[in-house]
Amino acid sequence: MSVTSSIIGYFADFWSTSPYLCIASILFGLLLTAIIWAQVEQLVNHDDSQPPMVWYWIPFIGSMITFGIQPMTFMRKNRAKYGDYFTFLMFGKRMTVCLGVEGNSFVFNAKHSHVNAEDAYNHLTKPVFGAEVVYDVPNHVLMEQKKMGKIALTNENFKKYIPMIIEETNLYIKEHLTKDSDTIDIFKAVSELIIMTASRTLMGPEIRAQLFTGVAELYTTLDASFTPIHFLFEWLPLPSYYNCETAHNELNKIFGKIINDRRAQTDKKYDDMLNVFMTYVYKDGNKLTDLQVTNLMIAFLMAGQHTSSATTTWSLLNLSNNHDLIDQLYAQMKDVMGDDLPYPEFEDLNKMPMLQNIVKETLRTNPPIIQILRKVTKPIAIPKTNYIVPAENYLLSSPAVTQSESEYFIDPESYMPSRWETKSEFEKIDEDLGEATTDYGFGSMNSKSAKSPYLPFGAGRHRCIGEQFAHIQVQTILFTLIKHFDFTLDEKRGMPKPDYNSMVILPEAPCILKYTRRNKL
């Protein structure tokens, strides 16, 4: 009898007597083979010209689980072991991590001919934002689309937006915070406030009115596809992709009607973002199609929805966890505005530095975005090192890491808005960098050095154009809520931890705060 026949006979007997044990043995053997293969592969493919590879046990999967569960811990741990530059495997994708101020600058300022954001993000954003906008267009078109958005984000418009934000917040209070004392899921409340205030100010009155008839639910449907699983498993026929297509079809009908109505009403003038998109003419003489207008409206609204919701929620949680800060803020609001606390205008926000510093400190300690990605299209050398990152790798930077370093911030783990009252050391560093500003064509100079350790809105050609609007929106909502309510943490739940299951870092749900009314509307 041959050896092969003997082995087959052995397994046949094994299967007939213990089929489950046989299956377990086969699976264990396959796993052991995969682990051995991964070790051999890493030894054979080791290349000193590339950043060091984080050791992994299972091929293809790599470090996906450890990074996904605690990304900040993962980056700090491997930075201590390998330095500012290292690569890890995540579900077949090679992610080259670039940390520190030099690493951030390398990623943000890398030449578009060698790396780009489109290949890194398009498969994630296209189902949500739609086709022919943002990362689904050539980079020069994206720069023009950012310029369009910037046109509507002027100081003159901000002055008009603040009363609208206050009115929307008060309407929400009247409807949802009706008791003198109660608890509330603050993230849910803030998320609804953000989408209502952004729709009212940026999108126009018609779209804000549509929120009552299901548009908010359609946005929620699109939002369900903006998760890490959609980044990793772009090839899977996930149900959320079909839901996104349905939501887009419905939004196209709603927006299409609004666009047609506006065109028919030639006697009315608008200065919101929708009007900008409808009237803008590209450099090549073409105008946006109605589909592109609709998708840009979706993209601009949703791009700020997560980040502003997260920032406002984390601000209220941190204030409630350090209740003296609420008392100090309330006192400063009265000092500036008077004891009866009339609502602020645009210029008044600058007179309340604590309100501004709270938002700054929240963006430092709880940044909504902790990783910035680029796809390498041509091998690129990392400055001041001997490393070359090969094509097809992803670059990953994390300004969140430098924002929590004692090298730049005293007691970085503590929430201290007061640290922003004086010029910090890193602001002096920024001044001494002498980094040339660059105009990327969307109406905003890149005056913020990519080597700054504080980059909550990014840097370079992809720096967020909505920074000033976000500050105004969050500060105005905070003022209005603190005017009417005192907040404390739910003692049983305490301070929520970050939830890393989303592309935007939100607090773990539910985020329960207790509110006590100060005065009635």
N, C-alpha and C positions, 0 to 999 in steps of 0.2 A: 504494500500500500504506500502511495506517495505521501510526502510531507503535507502537500496541499489537501489531499483527501483526508488525512488524519485531523488536520485543523478544522476542516468543514464538519467532519463527524463529531469532533469535540463540541463545537458550537451548537450543532443540531441537538446533541444530548443536553447541553447546558440550557438551550432555549426550551426544550420540552419539559425540563424539571423546574426551572426558575426563570421564566421569561422576563419578569420585572428586574430581577438581579442582572440578567443578561443585558437588558437595555441600559441599566445604570452603569454597568461595566464598560459598555461601548461608549457611552457619553463621557465617562471619566477618561477613557483612553484618548478620545478625540480632544478633550480639554487639555490633557497632559501633553499631547502632541503639539497642540496650538501654542502652549506656553513654551515648550522647548524650541519650537520654530521661531517664536518671537525673540527669544534670547540669542539664538544663532544669527538671525537676521540683523539684529542690532549690532552684534560684534562684527559681522562681515561688512555691513554698510556704514560703519563708523567713518566719519569724514571730518578731519580737524579743520578744514576750511569753512565748515558751516557751524553755526551756533550749536553748543552741546545739546544732545537729545535727552529729555527726561525719560528715565528708564521705565518701561512698562512691561506687563506680564502677558496681556492678551493682545494678539495682533488685531489690527483694524480698530478695535475699541480703544486701545491705548489708555490715555488718562482722562477719558470723557467723564467717568463717574466722579472721580475725585475733584476734577475741575468744576463740574456742574454743581456739586453739593456745596462747596465752599471755595469759590473762585479767588477771593482775596487771600485766604489762607494759603491756597495752592501757589499763587504767584509770589507771595512773600517767602514761603518755605523754599521754593526752587530758586528764587533770587539769591537767598543766603547761600545756596549750594553751588549755583552755576554762574552767578553774576547777573548783570542787567539784561543779557541776551541769552535766550535758550528756546528750544523748540519742543513742543509736545504733540503727540498724536491724539486726535479726537475724531473718532468714527471715520477714519481714512483720510481726514484732512490734517495737514501738517501746519501747526500754528506756531509761528516764530514770535515770541513775546519780547517786546522792547520796552524796558522800564527806565525810570529816572527821567530827569529833564532832558538828557541827551536822547534817550530812547523815544520819548514823546515827540521831540522835535524831528527826529529821523522819520517817524511815521507820518506826521502831519505835513512835513515839507518835502517828502519824497516826490521825485519827478513823476508826472502823470504818464510819461512814456514808459516807466518801469513798474509802477503800481497804480491801482485805481480802486475807487470805492464801488464803481458800477458792478464789476464782477463779484465783489464781495457781498453786496446787498440786494441786487436786483431780484434774485429768486425769492427773497424774503419779502421785499416791499411791493413788487409788481401785483401780486394777488390782492394786497391791501389798498394800495394807492391807485392801481389801474395802469393801463398801458400808456406809453408815449409821454410820460412825465417822470421827473426826478431821475432815478437811476436806470430808467428804461429809455434814455435818450443819450446821445453823445455828450461828452462833458461840456463842450462849449454851449450846447443848448440848455443844459442844466444851469450853467452860470447865468444865462439870460432869464431863466425861470425864477431863479433866486432874486434877480434884479427886479422882476415884476412884483414879487412879494414885498421887497424892500420899499417900493414906491408907496405902498399903503401904510407903511410903518413909520410915519413922520410924527414929529412933536405936535404938530397941529391936530393930527388925528388922535394922538394919545390924549390930548386935552378933551376931545369929544368922547373918547372911550370911557374915561373914568366915571362920569355920571351914569353911563349905561351899566358898567360893572356893579356899581353901588345899587342901582335899581334892581338888577337881576338878583343880587345877593339878598336884598330885602324881601323880594317876592318869594325867594326860597325859604327865608326865615318864617315869613307869614304862613307858608303852606306846611312846613315840615318841623320847625322848632317852635311848637305852639305852647308847650308847657313852661312853667316857671323853673322847673328843675327836672331833668331826665337824662337818659343816656342816648348816644347816637353813634352809629358807625360812621366815623368821621371821614374815612376814605371814600365810602359810597357817596356821602353828601358832597364832599369836595369835587369828586369826579363829575357829578351832575352839574355843580356850579361852574366848573371849568368849561364844559362843553356848551353850556348856555351862554356864559359871558363871551366866549370866543366866537360863537355863532352870531351873537347879537352885534359884536363890534366889528369883526373882520368879514363875516360872510354876508351880512345885511339882514334887514327886518323880515324878508320873506322866508329865508332859511330858518331864522330863529322861530318863526311862527310854525314852521313845519315840524319842529321838535315835538310838538304836541300830537302829531299824527303819525309817528313811527320812525322819523329820521334817526332819532337817538338810538333806537333798536337796531337800525341798519348799520350805524357806526359800530355798535357793539359786536355785530356779526363780523364785520371786517376786522375788528380788533382781536378776535379769537385766533386769527392766523399770524399774529405778530408775536411768536413765541420761539424759544430755542429749538423745539422739535421741528418747526418748519424750516429753520436754517439748516439743520442736520439732514432731514429726510425730505429734501425737495422733490425727490422722484416718487414719493409715495402718493397714491391717489387718496389723500386725506379728505374726509367729508367736508372739512372747513373750506377747502378750495372751491367746492361746488357751491357752498353757502355764500362765499365771497362773490362768485359770478352772479348769483341771484340778487344779492344786495346791490351790486353795481348796476345791474339792469334797472332796478327800482329807483336808485338814486339818479341814474341818467334821465329817467322820465320826469322826476321831480325837478331836478336842476334845469332840464331842457325847457320845461314849461316856464320856469322863472326867467330864464334867459330870453325866451321868445316874448314874454310879457314886457320885459324891460325894453326890448328893441321896439316894441309897439308903442311904448309910452315915451315918446321923444321929448315931451315937455318936462320930464323929471330928470334930475341930476343926482348921481351917486358918487361918493368918494371912497367906497369900501373896496376890499380886495376883489370881489366879484367883478366890479366895474373895471378895475385894472386889467384883469384877465380877458374880459370881453373886448376891450379896446386896444390892447397892446399889439404892436406890430414888431415882429422879429427883424433883426438886421437884414435878413434876406428878403424882406418885404411881405412875408407871409403872416397871417393872423392865426390865432389858435382856433382849432375846431371846437365845436360844442362839447365833444367828448373830452378833449384836452382840458377845457375850462372846468368841466365837472371833476375830472380826476385831480387837477391841481387844487381845487377847493377841498376835496377829500384829503389830499396829501398834507396841505398846510394846516388843516384843522387837526388831523390825527397826529402829525409830527410833534405838536406841542401839548396834545391832550395828556399823554402819559407823564411827560416830564413835569408839567406844571401841577398836575394832580398829585404826583409823588412829592414834589417840593412843598406844596401847601400843606399836605397831610403831615409830612415829617416835621415841618415847622411847628404845627399845632401840638404834635406829640412831644417834641423836645421842650416846648414852652410849658406844657402841662407837667412834664417830668422835672422841670426846674421852675417851680411856680413863682418864685421871686421875680423871674424874668417877665412873667405876665403882669405883675404889679408894677414893675419898672416901665414896661411898655405903655401900660394904661396911663401912668403918671405923665410920661413924656407926651403922649397924645393930648392930654388935657393941657399941659404947659404950652404946647404949640397951637392947638386949635381952640382952647378955652374950655371951661368946665362943662358947657352944654354940648361939647363935641360935635360941631357941625361937620359935615362930610368934607374931605379934603379935595382940593383941585390939584392940577398937575404940579404946580410949583410947591404946594404944601408937602408933598411926599419927600422932597429933598430936605425939608426942615425937620424931618423925623429920622435921624440917622439910625436909631435903634431898629426901626422897621426894616431899613435897608440891610443892616448888619445881620439881622436874624435870617434873612433870605440868603445872604452870602455864606453865613456859617452853616446853614442847612445844606447848601450846595456843596460845601466842603466835607461835612461829616456824613452826609447821606446823598451822594450824587446819584441822580436817576440812571445815568449811563456809566458803567464801570469799565467798558471795553470798547475800543475803536478798532475797526477792522479795515484792512486793505488787501487786495489780491495782487500777488506779484506776477507780472506778465513777462518781465525780463529779469535775469539774474541781477541782483543789486547788492553793492558793497555797503556794509555798515561803517560809517565814518569812525575813525580812531580805533578800529579793530582790524583783525585779519579775516573777519568773517564775510562770506558772501551768501546771501539768501537766494536759493534757486527759484526759478519760475514754478508756479503752481502752489507755492507756499502761501499762507496767509500771514500778514503782519498784524500783530495785536499789541496795541499800547493801552495803558491804563493810568490816566491822570489821577484816578482815585487813589492809587498807591502813593504818589508823591504828595497828595493833599493830606495824607495821614502820617507824614514823616516828621519826626522831631527835629530833623535838620532844618526845616523851614517853619515849623509851627510849635510853639511852646505847648507842652501837654496836649498833643494832637488828638488824643482819644476823648478829651473833654469838650463838651458843647459850650463855647464861650463867645457869644456875639461881640463882647467887649474887645476881643482881640483885633477887631477891625477899626477901632476908634483912632488908632495911630498908624502911621505908615509902617508896614511890616518889613522885615528884612528882605523878603522875596520881591517886594515891590521895588526896593532899591536895586536888587539884582536885575529886574526887568529893565530898569533905566540904564544900567551899565552894559547890557548885552549889545546894544548898538545894532540890533537885527533890523535889516531894511524892511520897511512896510511894502506890501504888495497889493496892488489893486487887481482883483480877479474878475472885474467887470460886472459885479452885481451891486454896485453902489455902496460898498462898505470897505474901507481900508482895513487891512489886517494889522492893526496897531498893537495887538496883544501878541507878545513873543511866544512862539511855540515852546520855548525853553522855560516858560513860567511854570512853577509847581502847582499853580491854581488855574485849571482850564475846564471849568464846568460846562462851557459852551464850545469847547474845542478850539481849533486854530487852523490857519491855512485856508485853502480854497473851499473847504467844507465846513467852515465855522458857521454856527447857527446864526441866522439873521434875525431871529426872534428874541434875542437876549433882552433888549430893552422892554419889549412888550411883555415878556414873561415876568420881569421884575415888577412892572406896573400892575399887571393883572394880579399877581400873588400878593403884593403889598396892599392893594386896595381891598381885596377879599379879607385879608388878615385884619386890617383896620376895622372893617365893617363888623366882622364877627366879634372881635375883642371889644368893640364899643358896646355891643349888646349882651355879651355873655362872658362869664368867667368859666374856665375849663380846668378840669382835673382828670388825672388818669384813673382808669378803672383799677382799683387796688388789687383785685383778684388776678387780673390779666397782666398788669404792669406794662412796661415799655415793650412794644412788639419788636421782634427781630427782623432783619431784612429777609425778604423772600427772593431767592435767586432763580425761581422757576420761570421768570419772565425776562424779556429782553431789557425791560426797564425795572430797576430794583425798587420794589414796593414793600411796604411793611406787611408782615404776615397778617392775614385776615382772621377774625374781624378786628378792626381798629376801634375799640370802644372808648369814648370819652364821656365824662359826665359834664353837663353844662348847667350853669345857674344863671338865670336872666338878671342883667343889671338894670335894664330899662326897656320899656315897651316901644315899639315903633310908632 
